[in-house]
Amino acid sequence: MSFDREPVVAGQFYAGRQDQWLATVQACMRGEKENEKTTKLAMVPHAGHVFSGGVAGQTLARAKLTDTVILLGPNHTGMGAPMAVWPDGKWLLPGAAMDVDAELAAALLAAEPALTADRVAHLQEHSLEVILPFLWAKNPEMRIIPIAVGDPRPHKLGGAATKIAEVLAKLGREVSVVVSSDMNHFASDEKTRVIDRHALDRILALDPMGFYGKVREENISMCGVLPMTLGMHLANIQGAKKAELVAYATSADVNGDVSRVVGYAGIIIE
């Protein structure tokens, strides 16, 4: 029996009515032209839309995404499996829904023991839900495979990426990945911009282990370092050639408080 995921941060991180959240995300995406090449990986932030919607919208408007998208996000709650796949059903939004690609999810689960069919990790986790309105606005028929990534072991992240790539190649499927991650949290605006750039430089160099190491070495509190490391490994296996920083901002750009900020970056890898 399949189960649908109910929204848990509607009315908090984004508007609680479809007409309101759709107007917001469309405004954030307006004026951007979709890239010609299919996106292998897009990374976008998951703060409230008032703070990070501009970065997320600009990035996802430019990303050329496949009809099924693998969603990789952090596990802020610590609940559930280390690599938790929501296996079926729908993810609901106020007035809308997105179907899970149950067939592909099952193939991934069968191939990689580190991936676990687990809903608990997702029930109270906001990081993937917050980006769904942008994906729905881009393509209401898009199917998703939501995965919460909490395993900190680099070899497990690389191993999972290898297995996912093998499954996609065997099935002849091209599937974009969308990673949900904010950048550094709660340092000054000046410091945040400096250390975020150190992490972003490794992403732009398509260097997943250098990125993982830089985040650890400099104590960059980037919540999505684990899903981004996995996603970068997968993109490289699939022949990634270029990474672009589409947009960068901090919360100070919205509220003016430069003493304690969160960084937001939008990345596209092709």
N, C-alpha and C positions, 0 to 999 in steps of 0.2 A: 504494500500500500504506500502510495506517495503522500508526501506532506508538503504543504505550502508554508513558506516563511512569511510571517506577518511583519510589517514595518515596526521598528521600535524607536526610531529617532525622528519620525515625521512630526512636524510642529516644533522641533528643537533645532536640528541641524539644517533642515530645509522646511519649506512651507507644508502645512498639513492638508492642503487642497490641491487637486491636480491643476486647476487653472492657474493657481498662484505659483507652484513650483515649475510648471512648464514655461510660464512667462519669464521666470527668473533665469532658467537655464538657457532658454532661447536667446535672451538678451546677452548672456555671457558668451554664447557661441556665435553671435551675429558678426558678420563682416569677415569671417575667416574662410579661406578656400581649402577644400580637402586636397591632401597630397595625391600625387599620381601613383606612387608606389604603395603597395600594401604594407601596412604597419606590422612589424613583428612584435613590438612591445611599446606600449605607452605607459608612462608613469604619471599619475595625477594625485593631488592632495585630497584629503577627506575631512577638512575642518567644515564648520558651518558655511553654507553657500555665501553668506555675506562676507566672509573672510577669504575663502580660497576658491570661490566659484569662478572668478575671473581667470585664474590660472588653469583650473580644470576644464572650463568651457573652451578656452582658446586652444588648449592642447587636443581635446577630444574632437573639436570641430575640424581640426587639421588632420587628425589621424584617419587613415583609410582602413577601417576595421572589417574583418570577415564577418559572415553571418552568425557564426558561433565564436564566442570570446571566452577564453579562460581568464577568470578573475583571481588574482593573487593578492591577499591582504594580510595584515598582521593579526595577531590574536591578543588584543588588549586585556581580555578578561582572564586569560590563563586556563579557561575551561576547555574540556574536550580533548581531542586527539592532537598530536603534534603537527600533523598535516591532514586537515579535516576537509573532506569533500562533501558538499551538499549534493546528494546523488540524483534527485528527481524532483518532480513537482514544479511549483512556481515560486518566484520571489515577488511579493506583493508590494505595491506602492499605493498611496491614496489615489484611487481612480484608474490604476493601471497595474500591469503585471508583466513579468518577463519569465519565459519558460526556461527551465534547466534542460540542457542537452543530455538527457538521461542515457542515451546509447553511448555517446562518447565518454561520459563519466564512468559508465560501467566498464568500458574498455580500459580506461586509465587505472581504475581500481583493480582490475584483474591482472594488470601487468606490473604494478609497482606496490609491493607490500607496505612501503612507507606511507602510502596514501590510504586513508581510512574513511569509509562512509560514516560521517559523524555530523549530526545537526547541532549538538550541544555547543560546539565552539562558535557557531554562527548566531545563536538565538539572541544574545545581547551585544553582539559585536557590530559596531556602526560603520567600520571602514569601507566595506563593500556597498552597503545600502546607500551611503551618501553619494556614490558616483552613479548609481542606477538611473536617476532622473536624466542625466546627460546622455547615457547610452540609449534610453528609451526615446528621448527626443531625436536622437540621430537615426535610430532604426527600431521602431516598436516591435518588429518581428525578430529582432536579434535574440539568439539563445545564449545562455551563459552556463559556465561551470565554475561555481564559487568554491575557492579553496582558501582556508585560513592556515597560514604558515607560522608555526611557533617552534619548530625544531631548530636549535641554534648551531647544529653541527654542519660545518661546510661540506663535508663529504656526502652527507645525506641530501643536502640541497642540490649539489651537483649530480648525484645519482638519480634523484627524482627527475631532474631536467633531462637527463639522458633517456630514461624510460619513457617520459612523455614524448620526447622527440621520436623515439622508435615507434610508438603507437601511431602517432600522426603520420609518419612516413609509410607505415604498413597500410594504413587506411587511405592513403593518398589525400589527406586532409591538410589544408592550410588554415591555421587557426591563430588569430591575433591574441596577444596577452595584454591585459590591462592590470598594472600593479597600482595598488592604493597605498600611498605613503606620504606623510608630512616629512619635513626635514627637521633640523634641530629645534628643540623645545626650551624656552624659558631662559635663555641668555639674553644679553643686550642685542640690539639690532646690529650694531657694529660687529660684535663677535660672531653672531649667527651668520651674517653674510660671508665672513671670512672662512669659517669652518665648513659651512655648507658648500662653498666653492671647492674645498679640498675633496669632499665626497663626490661632487658633481664632475670634477675633472676626471676621476677614475671611471665614472659612468660613461662620460663622453669618449674615453679611451677604450671602451668596450672591455674593461678589465674587471670581471666580477670578483676575483679574489683580492685584487688590489683595493677595490671598493670596500669589500667586507673588512679587510685589514685596516684601512684608513678610518672607517667608522669606529672600530674597536680601539685603535691606537689613540685617537683624539677624543674618545668618549663623546662622539656626536650622537645625540639622543634622537636618532632617526628611527621612528617606530617600525617602518617597513623595510629595514635592512635585510631581513631574512627573505621575504617574498621577492624583493628586488634582486638579491643575489641569485635566487633560483631562476627568476625570469631572465636575467642577463645570461646565465649559463645556457638556457634554452635558446635564446636569440642567437647566441654565438654558434651553437651546434647547427642551427638552421641557416647559417651563412650571413649573419648580420654584417653590414658594411659601414654603416654610419649611424651615429647618435647625435641628436640635436636638442639643445636646450631651447624649448619653445618660449617659456615664460618663467620668471622668478619674481617672488614678492615675499614680504613678511606681513605679519598681522599689524605691524606699525603703519603700513601703507593704508590701512583701514581706520584704525583707532588712534593713531598718533602716539601711542605709548612705546617709546624706543627702549625702555628699561628692561622689558621682559617680553620677548616675542616668540612666535613660531614661524619657521621658514616654510615656504611652499614652492615647489618646482614642478614644471611640466616638461617631460622628456618624450621624444619619439625616436625609436630605433627602427631602422629599415634594413 
